[in-house]
């Protein structure tokens, strides 16, 4: 959904017209509230917010699956290192960078 100029309201307008804005949002609009001429907060329908959160969780899950797939590809290709050896190398690099 594209945001138009009528969807941008100042904080003072939002305070004065909150009920009207809420009805517009419930009908499908999204509002950007500005403070001192800058974006401040958005007003969106609660169900749409839940949907956005669900999309974000799904995106995170897809990223985790991609990482796991790359890890499995590394294992299959033999690009592995003993965990203890890897941790020791990391600790050594950290110690060297501090000193």
C-alpha positions as CSV (number, residue, x, y, z in Angstrom):
1,X,0.0,0.0,0.0
2,X,1.4,3.4,-1.0
3,X,1.4,6.2,1.4
4,X,0.0,9.5,0.0
5,X,0.1,13.0,1.4
6,X,-3.3,12.6,3.0
7,X,-1.9,9.7,5.1
8,X,0.7,12.0,6.7
9,X,-0.6,14.0,9.7
10,X,1.1,16.1,12.3
11,X,1.0,15.0,16.0
12,X,-1.3,17.9,16.8
13,X,-3.7,16.8,14.1
14,X,-3.6,13.2,15.3
15,X,-4.4,14.3,18.8
16,X,-7.3,16.4,17.6
17,X,-8.7,13.7,15.3
18,X,-7.7,10.4,16.8
19,X,-11.2,8.8,16.5
20,X,-11.4,9.8,12.8
21,X,-7.9,8.5,12.1
22,X,-8.7,5.3,13.9
23,X,-11.7,4.7,11.7
24,X,-9.7,5.4,8.6
25,X,-7.0,3.0,9.7
26,X,-9.6,0.3,10.5
27,X,-11.0,0.8,7.0
28,X,-7.5,0.0,5.5
29,X,-5.5,3.2,5.6
30,X,-2.1,3.6,7.2
31,X,-1.1,6.9,8.8
32,X,2.3,8.4,9.4
33,X,2.3,10.8,12.3
34,X,5.0,13.6,12.2
35,X,6.5,15.5,15.0
36,X,8.4,18.7,14.2
37,X,8.1,17.9,10.5
38,X,9.8,14.4,10.8
39,X,8.3,10.9,10.8
40,X,7.5,10.0,14.4
41,X,5.1,7.0,14.5
42,X,2.8,5.0,12.3
43,X,-0.8,4.1,13.0
44,X,-1.9,0.8,11.5
45,X,-4.6,-1.7,12.1
46,X,-3.8,-4.2,14.8
47,X,-4.5,-7.2,12.5
48,X,-2.2,-5.8,9.9
49,X,0.5,-5.3,12.6
50,X,0.1,-9.0,13.5
51,X,0.5,-9.9,9.9
52,X,3.7,-7.8,9.6
53,X,5.1,-9.5,12.6
54,X,4.2,-12.9,11.1
55,X,6.0,-12.0,7.9
56,X,9.1,-10.9,9.8
57,X,9.1,-14.3,11.8
58,X,8.8,-16.2,8.5
59,X,11.7,-14.1,7.0
60,X,13.9,-15.0,10.0
61,X,13.0,-18.6,9.6
62,X,13.9,-18.6,5.9
63,X,17.3,-16.9,6.8
64,X,18.0,-19.6,9.4
65,X,17.1,-22.3,6.9
66,X,19.5,-20.7,4.3
67,X,22.3,-20.6,7.0
68,X,21.6,-24.3,7.9
69,X,21.7,-25.3,4.2
70,X,25.0,-23.5,3.7
71,X,26.4,-25.3,6.8
72,X,25.3,-28.6,5.5
73,X,26.9,-27.8,2.1
74,X,30.1,-27.0,4.0
75,X,30.0,-30.3,5.8
76,X,29.3,-32.2,2.6
77,X,32.3,-30.5,1.0
78,X,34.5,-31.2,3.9
79,X,34.9,-27.6,4.9
80,X,34.8,-28.3,8.6
81,X,36.9,-27.6,11.6
82,X,36.9,-29.1,15.1
83,X,34.9,-26.8,17.4
84,X,37.6,-26.7,20.0
85,X,40.2,-25.7,17.5
86,X,38.0,-23.0,16.1
87,X,37.2,-21.6,19.5
88,X,40.9,-21.5,20.5
89,X,41.7,-19.7,17.2
90,X,39.0,-17.1,18.0
91,X,40.2,-16.6,21.6
92,X,43.8,-16.2,20.3
93,X,42.7,-13.6,17.7
94,X,40.8,-11.7,20.4
95,X,43.8,-11.8,22.8
96,X,46.1,-10.6,20.0
97,X,43.8,-7.7,19.1
98,X,43.6,-6.5,22.7
99,X,47.4,-6.6,23.2
